[in-house]
Amino acid sequence: MNSMRRLIAFAMVALLALTMAFAVVGCGAKKEEPASTPPASEMPPAGTMNSDSTMMADSSSMGH
């Protein structure tokens, strides 16, 4: 029974070490950012209002 607890503890420590290794490799390597900024055509100007199809109509103005 004691060997089973020791095996589970070792497996958890190994899993934690593997997770930390992936985090260090994934987050630690910074990619070089391009010197140029992205083109302005991708983002609309901040002052414009786009129509949003997810907006709900006011139910109080609708005649029932």
C-alpha positions in Angstrom: 0.0 0.0 0.0 2.8 2.4 0.8 4.5 1.7 -2.5 1.3 2.7 -4.3 1.2 6.1 -2.5 4.9 6.6 -3.3 4.2 5.8 -7.0 1.3 8.2 -7.2 3.3 10.9 -5.5 6.2 10.4 -8.0 3.7 10.5 -10.9 2.3 13.8 -9.7 5.7 15.3 -9.3 6.7 14.1 -12.8 3.5 15.6 -14.2 4.2 18.9 -12.5 7.7 19.0 -13.8 6.5 18.3 -17.3 3.9 21.0 -17.1 6.4 23.5 -15.9 8.8 22.6 -18.7 6.2 23.2 -21.3 5.3 26.5 -19.7 8.9 27.6 -19.7 9.5 26.6 -23.3 6.2 28.1 -24.5 6.3 31.4 -22.6 10.0 31.9 -22.3 10.9 32.0 -26.0 10.0 35.5 -27.2 9.4 35.9 -30.9 10.9 39.0 -32.5 8.1 41.5 -33.3 8.1 43.0 -36.8 9.3 46.6 -36.9 6.3 47.7 -39.0 2.9 48.2 -37.6 -0.1 46.2 -39.0 -1.9 48.0 -41.8 -4.8 50.3 -40.7 -7.2 48.5 -43.1 -7.6 45.6 -40.6 -9.1 47.8 -37.8 -11.9 50.3 -38.4 -11.4 53.8 -37.1 -12.4 54.2 -33.5 -15.0 56.9 -34.1 -17.2 54.8 -36.5 -20.2 52.9 -35.3 -20.7 49.5 -36.8 -24.1 47.9 -37.0 -24.3 45.1 -34.5 -26.7 42.3 -35.3 -26.5 41.0 -31.7 -28.2 44.1 -30.2 -31.7 43.4 -29.0 -34.5 45.7 -30.0 -36.3 47.6 -27.2 -39.4 45.5 -26.5 -41.2 48.4 -24.9 -41.4 50.3 -28.2 -42.9 47.4 -30.0 -46.7 47.4 -30.1 -48.3 44.2 -28.8 
